[in-house]
Amino acid sequence: MLLDVTSADSIAEMATLIRTEHPSLDILPLAPVGAFQSRTATLETLMREVTECLAATFRERPAQDFPMLTFACGKARVGSTALSNLFGMTGMPSYYQPLKAMLRDAMVGRPLTPWIIPSSADEPNLFSKETIGPYVIAESLFNPLKLLIDAGYPSHRLHLIALDREPASALASWLDKLISRASDSTLLAHYVIAALSAARVSNYARQHGVPVTHYVYEVSKEPIASVRVLFDRLGLSGNFVENAVTSWQQPGQGHSTNARVIFPSEAAIYKVPNLHTSDSAYRYQPRATGAVTPAQLELLERCGVNDVYRASVAACIRDLGLNAATSARLFGERAGVAA
């Protein structure tokens, strides 16, 4: 039976499967979806195909040849693109969702292009970001960290940045920015799935000995202090420079010449107009949430999305060592609930 997530009850049932990490998630037949997915396939099949492609390039490499990889992952629309630009501005190679690009090729039966990792002798540190969701269930359920580890990337050469963002704000961004590619009901369902799946990635990291740092988008309200602490925790304090946070090119001038952001080749359907805000610095971008309906907000609470965010805030406060006053400034009443 093909998976159907079209009602609040069916979304809630799916949410229960994700929260309990039910093994049936891997073998549910996932139906074609327009230009995004042209074949019926299970998540297990798609993950295996990507893993095998990656493993072909990882298999013969000694562990010390793999760079230290700072791997940021979260549901879509959590500020990950700005973060990837920030890391690129430090001079570090910064990759834009190379694994999801491979998954998307697998969904339409295209030959897969492997992610070629440079030698640690040439690039001792890399950054890569992956986002979960939004257009089809496969990319809303997949675990990009599992792809890396199963393919042979040494777990001791990885550090996960677990990304999150206040749920209503993130959902409002999905509904505003992505509505040209999917209906609001589809986006709502996939948002719930992606938000809960992101928590599974953090659990997987801990199970495999990968260090985890929780970094919630709202800390970018105080960008310099937050990024400095983040780099310290990642062991990258020597790479931190304030200019990488504050002095990008002016909006409309494109990427700065020292921003080493590396984009994959993707189909035209993924090129959404005005998806990313042009900016001259790394900073917090508030999002109005008035368009999110009471029914949608109730579903976020019912399915545990708000619980995931509360846990993310608590973990971020702990991981970044934020004091009570700073936490209150950044998260408001959420800081007290998280504590």
C-alpha positions, 0 to 999 in steps of 0.5 A, spaced: 500 500 500 502 506 498 503 511 503 498 517 504 499 523 508 493 527 507 489 528 513 491 531 520 490 524 523 494 520 518 499 526 519 499 524 526 499 517 525 506 518 521 508 522 526 508 516 531 512 512 527 517 517 526 518 518 534 518 511 535 523 510 529 518 504 527 522 500 522 516 500 517 518 507 515 524 504 511 520 499 507 514 504 505 512 504 498 513 512 496 509 513 490 512 518 484 510 525 485 510 529 479 517 532 476 520 530 483 520 523 483 518 519 477 519 512 480 515 508 486 521 506 491 522 505 498 526 509 503 531 503 504 532 502 496 534 510 495 538 510 501 542 504 499 543 507 492 546 513 495 550 509 500 553 505 494 555 511 490 558 514 496 562 508 498 565 507 491 569 513 493 570 512 500 572 505 500 579 505 499 581 511 503 585 511 510 581 514 516 586 520 516 585 522 509 578 524 511 578 531 513 574 533 519 567 535 517 562 539 520 556 537 518 550 541 519 543 538 519 536 540 520 529 541 517 529 546 511 528 553 512 532 553 519 538 558 516 542 553 514 544 557 507 546 563 511 550 558 516 554 555 510 555 562 507 558 564 513 563 558 514 565 559 506 567 566 508 572 563 513 575 560 507 573 553 509 570 549 503 562 549 504 558 544 501 551 545 499 546 539 501 550 534 496 547 528 499 540 530 498 542 532 491 544 525 490 538 522 493 534 527 488 537 524 482 536 517 485 528 519 486 528 520 478 533 514 476 538 519 474 545 516 474 548 518 481 554 523 481 558 522 488 560 527 493 568 527 492 571 529 498 578 532 498 584 529 502 585 532 509 592 534 507 589 539 502 583 541 506 583 539 514 576 542 515 570 542 511 563 544 512 557 541 509 549 542 510 543 538 509 536 540 510 530 535 511 524 536 506 520 539 503 517 536 497 517 529 497 516 524 503 523 521 501 527 527 502 523 529 509 525 522 512 532 521 509 538 521 514 544 524 511 548 522 517 547 515 516 549 515 508 555 518 510 557 513 516 554 507 512 558 509 506 565 509 510 566 516 513 569 515 519 565 517 525 571 520 529 572 525 523 565 528 524 561 533 528 554 534 527 551 541 528 543 539 529 539 545 527 532 547 529 528 554 528 521 556 532 516 551 529 511 556 527 516 561 524 519 555 520 512 553 517 510 560 515 517 560 511 515 553 508 508 556 506 511 562 504 517 560 500 515 553 497 508 554 495 509 555 488 512 547 488 507 544 493 500 545 496 499 548 503 497 541 505 503 537 502 507 542 505 504 542 512 505 534 512 512 534 510 514 539 515 511 535 521 515 529 518 522 533 517 521 536 523 521 529 527 526 526 522 531 531 524 531 529 531 532 522 529 539 524 526 541 527 532 539 520 536 543 517 530 549 521 531 549 519 539 548 512 537 555 512 533 559 516 537 559 523 533 559 529 537 553 533 537 552 541 538 545 544 538 545 550 534 538 553 534 536 559 529 534 564 534 541 565 537 543 568 531 539 574 534 546 575 537 550 573 531 558 574 533 557 572 540 553 565 538 558 564 532 564 565 536 562 560 541 560 555 536 567 555 533 570 554 540 566 548 541 567 545 534 575 546 535 575 551 530 577 557 534 583 559 529 578 559 523 573 564 527 574 572 524 568 577 526 568 579 518 566 572 516 560 574 520 559 581 519 562 583 512 559 580 506 558 583 500 552 588 499 545 584 497 545 583 490 553 583 488 553 575 489 557 571 493 564 574 495 570 572 492 572 568 498 566 565 500 567 557 498 560 555 497 560 549 493 553 548 490 551 541 486 548 541 479 540 540 480 534 540 476 530 546 474 524 545 478 529 546 485 530 553 483 525 557 487 525 564 485 527 568 492 528 562 496 534 565 499 534 572 502 540 576 499 544 579 505 550 583 507 552 579 513 550 573 518 544 575 522 537 573 524 531 574 519 524 574 523 518 571 520 511 573 521 507 567 523 500 570 522 498 566 516 499 560 520 492 557 522 490 555 529 489 548 526 496 548 523 499 550 530 495 545 534 497 539 529 504 541 531 503 541 538 499 534 537 505 531 533 510 533 538 514 538 533 514 543 539 516 538 544 522 537 539 523 544 539 523 545 546 528 540 547 533 543 541 532 550 545 534 546 552 540 543 548 543 549 545 543 553 551 547 547 554 551 546 548 553 553 547 553 555 555 548 560 555 547 564 561 540 565 564 540 572 561 542 571 554 537 565 554 532 569 555 534 575 550 534 569 545 528 565 546 524 569 551 519 564 555 521 558 551 528 559 555 524 558 561 520 552 559 526 549 556 530 549 563 
